[in-house]
């Protein structure tokens, strides 16, 4: 997870710099990069959701292997959590795109 943060942190810094033009000519650069920033934000939302749901699925498989007698509860909790994560990611993509 630290590697992922090391890769994504500069993107957040770059989008912050692009969003706050301070020098002469920076306004034009920010306007040119305007469509790129929401695209990156939407991509990061989808990437985070994919990683989260993948981790949930893997952990649910491990839990079912350890305690097969409660697989119904594990499956229900896995689906509920995955749906909540997917809903948040969908809302983030809608908010960024609008």
N, C-alpha and C positions, 0 to 999 in steps of 0.2 A: 504494500500500500504506500510505502514511503517513495518508491520509484514513481508511482502514479502521481503523487503529490508533486514530486520534483519536476515532472513533465508538465503538469497542468498549472502550477503556480505562475510561471512566466506568462502564460496566456491570460490569466486574470490581471496581472500587472499591466500587460500590453493593452488590454481592453480598457483598463482604467485610465491609462495615459492617453489613449485615443479619445476617450469620452470627455476629457478635460483639456481642450486646447489652450495653451498659454502663450506660445510664441507666435510670431508672425508666420503665416503660411501653414500653421498647424490646423487651422479651421478647414482649409481645403483638404488636407490629408485626412482629417477626421471624417469629413463628408464623403471622401472617396472610399474610406474603409467602413462606412456606415453599414452597408448590407452584410459585411463580413462578420461583424460583432454579434448580431442576433443569430446568425448561422452557427457560429462557434458555441454560443450559449445553448442553443437547442441541441447541438451535437453532444455537448457535455452532459446535458440532462438525460439524454437517451443512453449515453455511455454509462453514466452512474446507475441508471435503472437496470440496464443489462447486467452490469457487474453485481448489483445487489440481488437481483432475482436468481442469477446463477449461483451465488453463494447460498441463498436460501434453499435452492434445489439440492445442492451438494450436501448441505448440513441435514436436510430432511432425509436424504438417502442414508447418511451415516446414522442418524437417530433411529431410523426404521431397522437398520441392520443390528443395532444394539438391543432394541426393544421391539420386536415384531408384534407383540400383543397390543401395542397402542398406535398402530400404524394409521388407524382412522383419525385419531386426534391430531397426529403429526401432519397428515395430509390436509386436514381442514385448516390448521393453523398456517401451513405453508401457502395454501391458496389465498387465504385472507391477507396475509402479509404481502404476497406478491401482487395482489390486486391493489392494495393500498400504495405500494411503491409505483406501480404502473399508472395509477391515477395521479399521483404527484408529478410524475414525469410528463404525462399528457398535459396536465395543467401548466407546467413550466413551458412546454413547447408552444401551447396556445398563447400564453402571456408574452412570450418572447416574440412570437410571430405577429402579434396584434399590436 
